Amino acid sequence: MSLPAVHSPISYKDAGVDIDAGDALVERIKPLARKTLREGVMAGIGGFGALFEVPKRYQEPVLVSGTDGVGTKLKLAFEWNMHDSVGIDLVAMSVNDVLVQGAEPLFFLDYFACGKLDVDTAAAVVGGIARGCEMSGCALIGGETAEMPGMYPEGEYDLAGFAVGVVEKSKILSGNQVRAGDVVLGLASSGVHSNGFSLVRKCLERAGSDLPGMLDGKPLRQAIMEPTRLYVKSVLATLAKHGSAIKALAHITGGGLLENIPRVLPAHLAAHLKAGSWPRSELFAWLQRTAGIDDVQMNRTFNNGIGMVVVTAPDAADAVAACLRTQGEDVHRIGTVGERGEGAAVTVR
């Protein structure tokens, strides 16, 4: 009778999961999260669940939630070793969406998944997440770091984010109050933001070594990786002063201007945008030229220079625009709302 084979012990670390590295990352994250603390936080990083109390100043609070990722922009972050700003993208994609309902973002949670945890890389990413939260006035109160050997190629990771905000029930922006004759204002984007990067990467591949050194006064890689603009504080401040005049907001993400503006318009109305009413950056001109696509495809793939749209009553448009400018936004009057008829929900002429 043969004896069972004797095997040497296999630890969790031998299997590819380094608990000590995870603990080290948590310690690096804690001071970053503390900088984002705000009213309402009852318990944050470290517990099984994060606790948050809705601020008492709300009489009829309605919670608004959003979730998103960064998409294939991460592939360039890996290739170019630029991890500091994608965390800002992650926050912006969710809190800007929550903002569209008129909501104040309250707290944020992140999910970071990788095959092998590199503490420095993860800390850089989470540092960007914390900065994005701080810039948005919301608390980073929890998250998950998942080290999963064999699930991701070496040096790569994935991100997801989750935001919760609050708005008074009577102040929810639904778009139902939009009328023909209303004015469409566009808030400038900081660049490509976090959408259309599958095409951006194809353009980089097509250009090969024939790449511009600079675009819009920045090195090429910086121009392309510029993080998504956070509109939260400027728009909330403007809503506080001109809330009755603002009818709808639209965050210009995947699908560009043509697909996102109709989401906040009644079905019988259309947004008629005036071509050339906002500046065209060198970055978007280069992308269009390299891709060889027409204006329609540009406007349904990229934000094309407009990251947030504000629909306002015509008699208040100038005041709303002026308020947004005092808050640091670059604002353009880009069109009007009219009857849709048999035409498209958005026209650019």
N, C-alpha and C positions, 0 to 999 in steps of 0.2 A: 504494500500500500504506500503510495507516494505522499509526501507531505506537501501542504499548500505552499506555493511560492511566497517568499518574503519580499515585499516591496519597500523601498524607502519612502518616508512620508512626503506628501505633496501639500505644500501650503497654498493658501489663496493667492499669495504673491507669485508663487511658482506657476499658478494657473493664469496669471496675467492681471490680477486685480491687486493694486497696492493701496491698502487701507491707510497706511501712514501718509501717502501722498494726498489722499483725499482729506485726511485730517489737517494736513498742512495748508491745503487750499482753503478750507473753512476758516482757519485762523487768519489767512490773508484777506478773506472776504469780509470778515466781521467789521473791521474799521471802515471799510468802504460803505457797507450797508448802514452803519451808524450815521454817516453824513447825510443820508436820505431820510432820516426819521422826521416825522411830522405829526400833527395832532391826529389822534385816532389809533395810533399804533399801540397795541397792548402787549403783544409778544411777537417777536420776529425770528431772525435766524437762530437755528439750533433746536427748536422744538419739532414735534411731529406735525404740528399745524400752526400757522401764523394767525394771530388774533387782531382784528381791526374793528373799531367802533365808529359807526357813521357819525360825522360831526353833528352836534346838536343844533347847529344853526339851520339845518334843513328841516322844513315843516312836513313835507311829503316826499321823502327821498325815494328816488328810483335808481336802482343799480344798473350800470351799463358795463358790459364786459366785452373784451376783444382778445383775440389771439392771432399770432402770425409768426413768421420766421424771417430769415434773411435771404433765402433762396440761393441761387448759384453765384451770387456775389462772394460767397464763402470760398469758392474755388480760386478766385484771385487772391483772397486773403491768405490762403495756403501757399499759393505759388509765389506771391510777393512778400510773404512774411509780414503782413500788415494786419495785426489782430486788435489794435487799440480802438478802432472806431466801429467795428461791426456790432459791438454791444449797443452803441448809440442807435444804430439802424434798428436793432431788435426792439428797443423800447419805442422808438418813434413809430414804427409800423403799427403797433397796437394802440399807443396813447393818442396818436392823431386820429385813428378810427373812432375811438371812444369820444374824442372831442367833437366829432361831427354831430353827435346827438345833443351837443351843448353841455356835455358832462365834464366835470372836474376829475381828472385821474387821481385815485386815492392810493392804490398800491399796485405793485408789480411782482411777478414771480417768473423765474427763468428755468429752462431745462437745457443743460449742457451735456451732450453725449459724445463719447469718444471711444476708440479702441484701447489706447494707452494714454493715461493722464499725464500731461506735461504741465506741471504746476505753474510755471512762468507764463506759458501760453494761456492757460485757463484764467489766471489772475489778470492778464491783460484784457481778455474778453470781458470778464466780470467787472473790471474797472471801468470799461466803456459803458456797461449796463448801469452801473452806479452813477456815472456822470449823466447819462441820459435821464435817469430817474430824478436826479438833483435838478437838472435843467427843466424838468416837467413838473416839479413840485410833488412828485409821488414817492412813496416809500418802497424801497426794495426790502420786502419782508420775508422772502422765502425763495426756495428753488430746489433743484435737484441736479447733482453731478453724477452721471452714470458712466462708469468705466466698463466697457463691454468688449473684451478681447475677441477679435475675429469679425466684429461687426463693421468696422470702419478701417480704411487704409491707414497706414502709419502717417502721422502728422495731420490727419483730418478730424473734423468734429462736426456736429450739427447743433443748431440752436432753435429753440422755440421760446416764445414769450407770452405771458398772460397778464392782461391789465384789467382792473376793475375801477370804475369811476362812479360818480353820483351826480344826479341832476334833479332839481325840483320838478315834480310832475307837471306843473303848469308851464315850465320853461323848456320842455323837450322840443328839440328841433326835428321835425318830421318831414318838412318840405310841403306839407299840406297848405300852407299859407302863401306859397309862391303864386304870383299872378303875372299875366302878360304885361310887359312894360318894366318889370323889375330889372335891376342892373346886375351884371355878373362881374365881380371883381376877382382878379387872380393874384395870389401871393406867390412870389418868386420861389422856385426850388433852389436847393444848393447844388444841384447836379442831377445825376441819374437816379439818386436815392437808392431804392433796393428792388427795382423792377426792371425787367428787360435785359438782365445780365446774360441770359443765354445768347441773345443777339450781340451784346457787347463783346462777349468772348469770341464769337464768330468773326466780328470785325477785327479784333486784335489778331486773330489767326490769319485772316485774309491779308491784313496789312504786312504781316511778317516783320521784316527788319525796317520797313519803310514807315515807321511810326513818328508822329510829331513829338518833339522834345517837350513842348509846352502847349497847354490849352488853357485859355482864359487866365493867363498869367500864373499858372501853376504847372509843376511837373506833371507829365501825363498820368502817372500812377495816382498821384494825389488828387488830380481832377476827377478821375474815374471812381476812386474810392471815397470821395468826400461823403461824410455820413448824411443820412436823411435829416432834413431840417425839422426841428421840433416847433410846432406852431402853438403849443398849449398856452403858455403864459400870455402871449400877445393877443390871441383870440379870446381867451377868457376875460382879459382886461377890457377888451372892446365889447364883448357881450355884456359886461357889467354896466357899461355906459350907454350902449345902443342896442340892447337886446331886443327891444320891440321892433326895431327896423330890420334886423337880420332874419331872413326867412329860411335859409338853408346853408349848409356847409357840405363840401365834397372833398374828400382826401383823394388826390390823384395818384393811384397806385397801378397795379397790373390792369391793363386795358386802356390806360391813358385817359386823355380828356374825353374821348368819344364814348367810352364805356362807363366811366364813373359819374359824370355829371347827371346822366339820366336817372341814376339811382335815387336822386333826391328831388326829382321833378314830378309833378302830377303827369299822368299818362298823356293828357291832351296838350301838353306844353313842350316846347323845345328851347334849347339854348343856342342862340345865333352868335357865334364868336367872330370877331373881326381879325382876319389874318394880318400879322404885322403889328398888332396892338401891344405886343410885349417883346422884349429883346430876344434875339436868337443868339445863343452862346456858341463859341467855337466848338465846344464839345459835341453839342447836338448836330451842328453842321457837319462835323467830321464823321459822326456816326451815320448820318443819312447818306453822305457821299460814299462812304466806304461800303455800306450795306447795299446801296443802289436802290433804295425804296422811295416811294412817293410820299407826299405829305399826309395822305390818309393813313398809311401804315405807320408813319412816325407818330401821329396823334393817337393811335390805338395801341401803341407799344410802349412809348415813353411818356413821362409827364411833360416833356418838351419845354421845360422852363417854368411851368406852373405847378406847384406842389399842393396848393389848397385853393379851392374856389369858395367865394362868399357871395351868396345871392341876397341882395338888399333892396329895400324900397327905393324907388328912384329919387325921392326928395331927400333921402338921408345918405345917398351913396358917397357924396363928397365928405361928409362928416365921418362916416365909417372908415373911409380910406385914410383920412387924416389921422384918425385915432390909431389905426393899425400902423401907420408910418411912425408915429411917436413911440410905438412899442418896438420899433426896429424892423418892421417888415417892408419889403420892396413891393409896392402895390400897383397894379395896372387895371384900368377899366377895359375889360377884354370883350364885352358883349352885352346882349340883352336877352330877356326871355320873351318868347312870342308863341303864338298858336302853332301847333305842330302840323296839323293837316295830314297830308299823305307823306310828308317828308321825314327825314331822319331826326332823331331826338337831339342831335348836336350837329350844327353845320359850322364850317370854318371857311369864311370867304373874305 
